[in-house]
Amino acid sequence: MEAPVECDVLVVGAGPAGSSAAAAAARLGAATLLVDAKARIGEQPHCGEFVPKQLFVECGLDRGPVVQSVEVMETCVISLRAQETRKGPSPSSAESVAAVVCGRATQPSPGYLIDRPRFDRDLAREAASVGALILSSVRVTGRAGDAWVMRRKGCEMQVRARLVIAADGALSSVASVLGEPLPEVLRGVQIEAPLVRPLDRTLVYLSREIVGGYGWLFPKGRVANVGLGVVQRRDVNPSSLLDRFVEWLVDAGMIRRGVLARSSGVIPISGPRSPLVKGNVIFCGDAAGLTHPITGAGIAQAVVSGEAAGRSAALALKSNGPEHLDGYEREVLGRYRGVLTHALAKRRLMSRLWDIEDFRTVCGQTWIGFHGYRTRVKSGE
Ligand SMILES: Cc1cc2nc3c(=O)[nH]c(=O)nc-3n(C[C@H](O)[C@H](O)[C@H](O)COP(=O)(O)OP(=O)(O)OC[C@H]3O[C@@H](n4cnc5c(N)ncnc54)[C@H](O)[C@@H]3O)c2cc1C
């Protein structure tokens, strides 16, 4: 076994959080190593690819990965029940009774649909350009004393770092190695399908059958990301639900049949990890549980928290002052705690009401597109 590689900051995971962290740390002079299990950074993303416009302005991101711009989000309350029993070819439009919308709302939601692989690769390239060393095909698997153990193409290597940034996603290996709990997650499944006509908005579909989650149709020019996120329950099969949702959208004249790509992943929904810093390990992005517990959106929080983690790590090392790590927790929670705590309360309310309450009432109280979302959840509700 070779001697462990030494660095100031080890960043595990080169998604939006990890690459932003590595860039911030390296820019401030920390010797930074960024590792990712994937052979090619950004490959096989599991993502609806919607990002708020504000993120690009705030973080000065390059618009290269932008595919389409949208200004509004439309929410539709539907029922997928008709697809459950239907067999055989699609019915004629006269028979197409399934595609009924029983509630609708539109709200401003300015954003971009991005090419996520390119977005991730651009962030990693930026980290490399300011001096971070990036190693792909490296999976962190454990610890040996104070060194982190990783596997690369069948070989083991060890890295000893003064600080570690865990940016390895919802099911963080770093958290597991430290014996930290993993979050409750939604399972997300998605296809890319051809659109019948281009769309100028994102569409969200709420249906009692999409338990604890929602379906989405996010346009990208002539194609769209069509997916759904659902709670993990024995009686819920995400793939067959997606098939029914796709049929519904075909019936509704939104998409054509044809799967151009397929992906799946998990979305953490139990709110921020506590604490965000454990010993010399700083959690950010999905690994920190910063994803919105109702919408599942997490790219913006990943970039922002990653940058804060990298900057705080480098400053803490420079000054030998752990207060920069406390500052990280304060900065990130100061920014997101209010929004995420409210969303978490709404998710718990949603779980209690989903199977028993009138569905439109559930949606009205718990989906961000409806006014009732803003009302606070009273204790005991
Ligand atoms: C189906 C689906 C659709 C989504 N749609 C949207 C959307 O439209 N908009 C939005 O804002 N959010 C969306 N999200 C959430 C968004 O994808 C995440 O919030 C975001 O990717 C978090 O970034 P991250 O850098 O924290 O983690 P990730 O992007 O998950 O990156 C983690 C990285 O760590 C690496 N890694 C994991 N384990 C190890 C290990 N042991 N060793 C080394 N490397 C490791 C992985 O290879 C990966 O590259 C969606 C999620 C899903 C599942």
The ligand as an SDF file (V2000), in Angstrom:
LIG
                    3D

 53 58  0  0  0  0  0  0  0  0999 V2000
  -35.2750   12.7210  -11.0100 C   0  0  0  0  0  0  0  0  0  0  0  0
  -34.7200   13.9830  -10.3960 C   0  0  0  0  0  0  0  0  0  0  0  0
  -35.0380   15.2270  -10.9580 C   0  0  0  0  0  0  0  0  0  0  0  0
  -34.5180   16.4010  -10.3820 C   0  0  0  0  0  0  0  0  0  0  0  0
  -34.8390   17.5910  -10.9720 N   0  0  0  0  0  0  0  0  0  0  0  0
  -34.3280   18.7410  -10.4700 C   0  0  0  0  0  0  0  0  0  0  0  0
  -34.5890   19.9910  -11.0880 C   0  0  0  0  0  0  0  0  0  0  0  0
  -35.2350   20.0830  -12.1500 O   0  0  0  0  0  0  0  0  0  0  0  0
  -34.0890   21.1170  -10.5140 N   0  0  0  0  0  0  0  0  0  0  0  0
  -33.3410   21.0710   -9.3610 C   0  0  0  0  0  0  0  0  0  0  0  0
  -32.9340   22.1380   -8.8570 O   0  0  0  0  0  0  0  0  0  0  0  0
  -33.0790   19.8990   -8.7630 N   0  0  0  0  0  0  0  0  0  0  0  0
  -33.5230   18.7350   -9.2940 C   0  0  0  0  0  0  0  0  0  0  0  0
  -33.2160   17.5270   -8.6980 N   0  0  0  0  0  0  0  0  0  0  0  0
  -32.3100   17.5430   -7.5400 C   0  0  0  0  0  0  0  0  0  0  0  0
  -30.8780   17.8080   -7.9960 C   0  0  0  0  0  0  0  0  0  0  0  0
  -30.5250   16.8540   -8.9880 O   0  0  0  0  0  0  0  0  0  0  0  0
  -29.9290   17.7040   -6.7890 C   0  0  0  0  0  0  0  0  0  0  0  0
  -30.4090   18.5560   -5.7670 O   0  0  0  0  0  0  0  0  0  0  0  0
  -28.5070   18.1320   -7.1780 C   0  0  0  0  0  0  0  0  0  0  0  0
  -27.9680   17.2560   -8.1430 O   0  0  0  0  0  0  0  0  0  0  0  0
  -27.6170   18.1340   -5.9330 C   0  0  0  0  0  0  0  0  0  0  0  0
  -26.2740   18.3650   -6.3010 O   0  0  0  0  0  0  0  0  0  0  0  0
  -25.1000   17.7450   -5.4240 P   0  0  0  0  0  0  0  0  0  0  0  0
  -23.8500   18.2310   -6.0370 O   0  0  0  0  0  0  0  0  0  0  0  0
  -25.3550   17.9940   -3.9910 O   0  0  0  0  0  0  0  0  0  0  0  0
  -25.2350   16.1650   -5.6020 O   0  0  0  0  0  0  0  0  0  0  0  0
  -25.1740   15.2720   -6.9190 P   0  0  0  0  0  0  0  0  0  0  0  0
  -25.5440   16.0520   -8.1180 O   0  0  0  0  0  0  0  0  0  0  0  0
  -25.9770   14.0600   -6.5980 O   0  0  0  0  0  0  0  0  0  0  0  0
  -23.6320   14.8790   -7.0530 O   0  0  0  0  0  0  0  0  0  0  0  0
  -23.0370   13.9650   -6.1780 C   0  0  0  0  0  0  0  0  0  0  0  0
  -21.7960   13.4350   -6.8490 C   0  0  0  0  0  0  0  0  0  0  0  0
  -21.1190   12.5890   -5.9060 O   0  0  0  0  0  0  0  0  0  0  0  0
  -20.6220   11.4520   -6.5640 C   0  0  0  0  0  0  0  0  0  0  0  0
  -20.4840   10.3920   -5.5690 N   0  0  0  0  0  0  0  0  0  0  0  0
  -21.4660    9.7380   -4.8950 C   0  0  0  0  0  0  0  0  0  0  0  0
  -20.9460    8.8400   -4.0400 N   0  0  0  0  0  0  0  0  0  0  0  0
  -19.5970    8.9280   -4.1810 C   0  0  0  0  0  0  0  0  0  0  0  0
  -18.5040    8.2530   -3.5610 C   0  0  0  0  0  0  0  0  0  0  0  0
  -18.6940    7.3140   -2.6250 N   0  0  0  0  0  0  0  0  0  0  0  0
  -17.2440    8.5820   -3.9470 N   0  0  0  0  0  0  0  0  0  0  0  0
  -17.0210    9.5200   -4.8930 C   0  0  0  0  0  0  0  0  0  0  0  0
  -18.0260   10.1830   -5.5060 N   0  0  0  0  0  0  0  0  0  0  0  0
  -19.2990    9.9090   -5.1540 C   0  0  0  0  0  0  0  0  0  0  0  0
  -21.6530   11.1430   -7.6460 C   0  0  0  0  0  0  0  0  0  0  0  0
  -21.0680   10.3990   -8.7000 O   0  0  0  0  0  0  0  0  0  0  0  0
  -22.0900   12.5500   -8.0670 C   0  0  0  0  0  0  0  0  0  0  0  0
  -21.3610   13.0090   -9.1710 O   0  0  0  0  0  0  0  0  0  0  0  0
  -33.7030   16.3430   -9.2320 C   0  0  0  0  0  0  0  0  0  0  0  0
  -33.3800   15.0960   -8.6810 C   0  0  0  0  0  0  0  0  0  0  0  0
  -33.8690   13.9330   -9.2570 C   0  0  0  0  0  0  0  0  0  0  0  0
  -33.4960   12.6030   -8.6600 C   0  0  0  0  0  0  0  0  0  0  0  0
  1  2  1  0
  2  3  1  0
  2 52  2  0
  3  4  2  0
  4  5  1  0
  4 50  1  0
  5  6  2  0
  6  7  1  0
  6 13  1  0
  7  8  2  0
  7  9  1  0
  9 10  1  0
 10 11  2  0
 10 12  1  0
 12 13  2  0
 13 14  1  0
 14 15  1  0
 14 50  1  0
 15 16  1  0
 16 17  1  0
 16 18  1  0
 18 19  1  0
 18 20  1  0
 20 21  1  0
 20 22  1  0
 22 23  1  0
 23 24  1  0
 24 25  2  0
 24 26  1  0
 24 27  1  0
 27 28  1  0
 28 29  2  0
 28 30  1  0
 28 31  1  0
 31 32  1  0
 32 33  1  0
 33 34  1  0
 33 48  1  0
 34 35  1  0
 35 36  1  0
 35 46  1  0
 36 37  1  0
 36 45  1  0
 37 38  2  0
 38 39  1  0
 39 40  1  0
 39 45  2  0
 40 41  1  0
 40 42  2  0
 42 43  1  0
 43 44  2  0
 44 45  1  0
 46 47  1  0
 46 48  1  0
 48 49  1  0
 50 51  2  0
 51 52  1  0
 52 53  1  0
M  END
$$$$
